[in-house]
Amino acid sequence: YSLDTGKRIRPILTLASYEALGGKNLDDVMPVACGLELIHTYSLIHDDLPAMDNDDFRRGKPTAHKQFGEALAILSGDGLYAYAFELLARGTDLIDERYRVIQTVSEAVGPKGIVYGQVLDMADHGMPDPKTLRKIHYNKTAKFICAPIKCGAIMARASEQTIKTLEMAGIYLGMLFQYTDDILDVVGEKERLGKTPGKDESADKLTAPRVYGLAGARYRARRYADRAKELFSSLGDKFDIFNSLTDFILNRSF
């Protein structure tokens, strides 16, 4: 139910990175791409729960807990999270690469990543603080936008220098993604968003528009987009798809 729709950004980033770096066997990387989408969906199910953001809609339909009750929503999220790592480990070759993928993903979604970002996001911050905002965005979103790009590169056996460049570009892309999400919560329409707009303000969340104003948030979103595209372009024409994806994410909020 919860996986049925969505933009599939993380699987797309994984496959695009893998293919841009010369990966040929989609059977090797597809379980990784799918596993990342399972983890993303788990995070949305739990994020929407009454104890977290308490949202009634996601991806254009009632959230899992509204449709099936809180207990089943929690368990479905738990199940997706566990099944994701089964997929990440699937395969009898590229063992070293799969181990590194699991380590990369675990760091991005655990207490060093999404979980920490969510804890910060739910805290009472008082006055708007740019430093705390960056910390929330970096952990809550950017690391898990970066991880798929890095995982695709790992599975393609890219050089360490290339992986390092992609990591930095992925962080910029992830920061852009959260900025556009913050902006859309202010200006977006429910039918287009697939979720309830205005939730951040009503919950007194620390967001980019709250810290910088709408114009300032859009200016900084463009800067993150420009930095990401500069790094992607430095890796050659095969990474043009990432520039297109960056523009797609940026233009969601304009």
N, C-alpha and C positions, 0 to 999 in steps of 0.2 A: 504493500500500500504506500509506504513512505518513499520507496525507491522508484515508484512508477513514473515520476516526472522529475525535471531538474535540468540545469544547463549542462551538466557533465563536464564542467571546467577542468577538474582535476584529472580525470581520465584522458581528456584531450591533451592537457599539458604533458602527461606522461608519454603518450604515444607520439606526440609531436617531437619531443626531445629525443626519444629513442630513434625515430626515423631520421631526424635531421643529422644525427651523429652516426648514421650508417647502419643502424639496426635493421635486420632483414626478417627475423622470425617473430611474427606477432604472437605466436603461441607462447613464446618466452615471456613477453612483457604484458600480455593482456590480463593475466591474473593479478598482476601488480596494479594495473590501471583500475580494474574492477574492485580490488580490495580497498583502494583509496576512496572510491565512491561510497563503499559500505561504511567506512569510518566517518566520512563527511555526513552521511545521512544519519548515522547514530548520533553524531554531535548535534544535529538539528533537532532530532526527536527529544533528546534530553534538554536542549536549550529552550525548547518551547514549553517545558513542564511548568506547572504552577509555582514550584519552588524556585524556578529560574526566571525566565522572561514572561511566563504565563501568557502565551500567545494562542489564539484560537485557530489561526490559519497558517498554512505553509504550503508553498507550491500550488496555490490556487484551490486548496480544499481544506477541510477541517484537519487540524493537527492530530497526530496519532492518539494522544491522550483524550482528545475530545471524541474521537471515533470509537476507541476501544477501551478507554479507561486508563488511569495512571499506571496501574500495575503492569498491564500488558505493554504499554508504551515503554516503560522502563526495561522490561525484559526483552522487548524487540530490539531496543538500542544495545543492550548487553549482547544479544545474539549476533547482531551485525558486527559489532566490534570484535568479538571472538572469531567469527567466520572470516573476517577480513584477514587476520593473521594466518589462518589456514591457507588462504589464497596466496598471500605474500610468500609463503614457504613452499608453495606447490612447484614441483619440478625436480628432476634428478640431475640436472646439469646447472652450471653457473651457480654453484653452491656458495662460493665466496661472495658473489654479487648479491645473492638473495639474503645472505646474512647481513650484509651492509645495508640493504634496503630496509630490512626489519629494524635494524638499529636506527636508521635515519627517520623512519616513520614513528617509531616509539618515542624518540626524543621530541618530535614535532607535535605529537598529540597528547603527551603525558604531562607530568608536573613541571617539565621544563618548557612546555609549549601551551597548547590549548587550555589545559586544566588551570595552569597558572594565570593565563590571560582571562579566563572566565571568573576566577576568584577576584582578580583586580576589577573586572568589569562590574561585578555585583557590589563592590565596596562603596561606601559613602565617601566621596572625594571632596566635598565642600566646594571651594572655589575651583574654577577650571584651571587645569595645570597641563601645559604642553608636554612636559617630561613624562607624566603619568599616562597621558594619552598615547604617546609613542610606545610606551611599554605595553599597554593594552593591545594596541594594533599589532605590534611586532609578535607578541606571543599568541594572541587569540586567533589571528588570521594569517599574517605574513609567513610564518614558519610552515604552515600547512598548504600555502600556495607554492612556496619554494620547494617543498619536499617532493611533489610529483615530478617537477622538472629535474631535480637531482636524481630521483629514482630512475627515470628514463635514461639519463646519462650513464648511471652506474650499470644498468642492464645492457647498454650499448658498449660498455667497456671504454668509455671516454677517458682522455687524459685527466690527470689531477688538476692541471691548470684550467682546462675547459670546465670541469665540474665546479671549480672555485668561482669562475666568471659567471656561470649559470646560477650558482647559489646567490650571488649578490644581485643579479638581475631578477631572480625569483623573489627575493625579499622586497625589492622596489615594486614589483608587480603586486605582491601581496599587500603592501601598504596602500597602493593605489586601490586595490579591490575593497579594502575596508573603508577607505575614504568615500568611494562611490556609494557603498552601502549606507554609510552615515548620511550622506547627502540625500539619497533616495528616500530615507526614512522621513525626511523633511518635505521633499517636493514630489515624491512618487505617488502613483495611484494604486489602489489595492488590486485592481484588475491586472495591471502590468507587473506589479511586484509579486503577486501571488501570496502576499502576507499583509498583515495590518501595518499601515504606515503610522508614524507618530508615536510608536511605542517607546522609542528612546527618550523622547522629551517627557512623556507621561511618567516614565520610570526614573527620570532625573539622571539618565546615563551620561557619562563623560564621552562626548562625541566631537568629531572635527568641527561641525557647524557651531556647537556650543563654545568651543575654545576659540575658533578663528572667525566665526561668522560664515555665512553661506558663500560669499565671494572669496573669502580667504581660504576656505576648504577646497573650493574648486581650483583656485590658483595652485595650491599645494598638490592637489591630485594631478594636475598637468605636469608639475615638476617631477613627481614620481614616475609618471608615464614616460617623460623624456629621458630620465636616467635609465629606466628599464630598456627602452628602445636603443639607446646608445650602446649598452652592453650587448644586447642581442645582435645588433648590427655588426659589432666587432668580431663576431664569430662567423660571418659570411652570409651569403644569400640564402643558404638552406634554413636560416633562422628567420626569414621574412615572415613566416606564419606567426611567430611570436610577436612581431610588431603589429600584425593585424589583430591578434588577440588582445594586445595591450590597448589598441584603439577601441576595440569593441567594449572592453571593460570601462575605459574612460568615458566613452560616449553614452553609456547607460545613464549617467547623471547630468547630461546637458540637453 
